[in-house]
Amino acid sequence: MRVMGVDPGLTRCGVGVVDGSTGRPLHMAAVGVLRTPADEETARRLVLIERGIEEWLDAHSPDVVAVERVFSQHNIRTVMGTAQASAVAMLCAARRGLPLALHTPSEVKAAVTGSGRADKAQVGAMVTRLLRLREAPRPADAADALALAICHIWRAPAHDRLRRARAVAHPEHGTTRPKGSTPS
Amino acid sequence: MRVMGVDPGLTRCGVGVVDGSTGRPLHMAAVGVLRTPADEETARRLVLIERGIEEWLDAHSPDVVAVERVFSQHNIRTVMGTAQASAVAMLCAARRGLPLALHTPSEVKAAVTGSGRADKAQVGAMVTRLLRLREAPRPADAADALALAICHIWRAPAHDRLRRARAVAHPEHGTTRPKGSTPS
């Protein structure tokens, strides 16, 4: 499975592509950062991010895109830019019909370090080790994008089991009543 | 000037097109609402909104797109969907090289009712009157999109004067020092 992780942001948007499957060694296919000028209008910056994501999707043809789930407890100004950049990444993936997964920052940290409260340095160190790199990818957004991809590879089997279980329980997209129940 | 107003949202995204200029009667060209199913994945909903916005831009060829500026004081869950939908609207406009303006809800209310704290009903009533409609556009998101467009038509001259003044003061995008000052 090839996963493209996206750590969304307007100023720096981390992108990392990892090949792997549960229980087998991971391999980094590519890593980088999309940057847009802070003095540019937001709408133009979103166009630049869209163009960048499209180029990465064309170049690396991932099977899945994993995007960081934007979180409410952040500073509201930061959240806005992150939400906008992540919307563009989600749009690009969905437009191609690619499966998309969202993982929270603590799920990502827990997946690669064992602790949902690990700091940036710890995540960078584990990404370096797990992908057998010479040094930690910089900036931190690049390392975070790789961590997202790794998190997805390791969580995917559980994800799929859950989705299949839900599909069996609710074959029509969760709108059917359990058998034997009567309409209220 | 033809302005397309967009009141962004995932469930209901209001769209309204108004022709006009300061001091002349306004004319409504079109109004409507893009809807996406609440039980669909967010990424798919963003694709549907993108498709809808593109169809509106193709059909009505506005000179400017005015989008509601997403605000921090809202409920954080609502803000996320609104931020994502507005990012898509901004992206669509900027990709075509169309000028884009953001107006806050209170600017819009103040423009059409005289009060930044007017309620939905008041905005709907004034939109109906200003555009000489038989009845208020429904749902409220549709009326809000028209109000945004009207707000932009009336604020545009002030906007342009400000932009020109800034361009004269800071010809290189605000990075030049005032004449006569010395580098610190």
Chai-1 contact restraints between the chains, C-beta under 6 A:
chainA,res_idxA,chainB,res_idxB,connection_type,confidence,min_distance_angstrom,max_distance_angstrom,comment,restraint_id
A,A43,B,M90,contact,1.0,0.0,6.0,A-B,restraint_1
A,A43,B,A94,contact,1.0,0.0,6.0,A-B,restraint_2
A,A43,B,L100,contact,1.0,0.0,6.0,A-B,restraint_3
A,R44,B,A94,contact,1.0,0.0,6.0,A-B,restraint_4
A,L46,B,A87,contact,1.0,0.0,6.0,A-B,restraint_5
A,L46,B,M90,contact,1.0,0.0,6.0,A-B,restraint_6
A,L46,B,L91,contact,1.0,0.0,6.0,A-B,restraint_7
A,V47,B,A94,contact,1.0,0.0,6.0,A-B,restraint_8
A,V47,B,R95,contact,1.0,0.0,6.0,A-B,restraint_9
A,S72,B,I76,contact,1.0,0.0,6.0,A-B,restraint_10
A,I76,B,S72,contact,1.0,0.0,6.0,A-B,restraint_11
A,M80,B,A83,contact,1.0,0.0,6.0,A-B,restraint_12
A,A83,B,M80,contact,1.0,0.0,6.0,A-B,restraint_13
A,A83,B,A83,contact,1.0,0.0,6.0,A-B,restraint_14
A,A83,B,Q84,contact,1.0,0.0,6.0,A-B,restraint_15
A,Q84,B,A83,contact,1.0,0.0,6.0,A-B,restraint_16
A,Q84,B,A87,contact,1.0,0.0,6.0,A-B,restraint_17
A,A87,B,L46,contact,1.0,0.0,6.0,A-B,restraint_18
A,A87,B,Q84,contact,1.0,0.0,6.0,A-B,restraint_19
A,A87,B,A87,contact,1.0,0.0,6.0,A-B,restraint_20
A,M90,B,A43,contact,1.0,0.0,6.0,A-B,restraint_21
A,M90,B,L46,contact,1.0,0.0,6.0,A-B,restraint_22
A,L91,B,L46,contact,1.0,0.0,6.0,A-B,restraint_23
A,A94,B,A43,contact,1.0,0.0,6.0,A-B,restraint_24
A,A94,B,R44,contact,1.0,0.0,6.0,A-B,restraint_25
A,A94,B,V47,contact,1.0,0.0,6.0,A-B,restraint_26
A,R95,B,V47,contact,1.0,0.0,6.0,A-B,restraint_27
A,L100,B,A43,contact,1.0,0.0,6.0,A-B,restraint_28
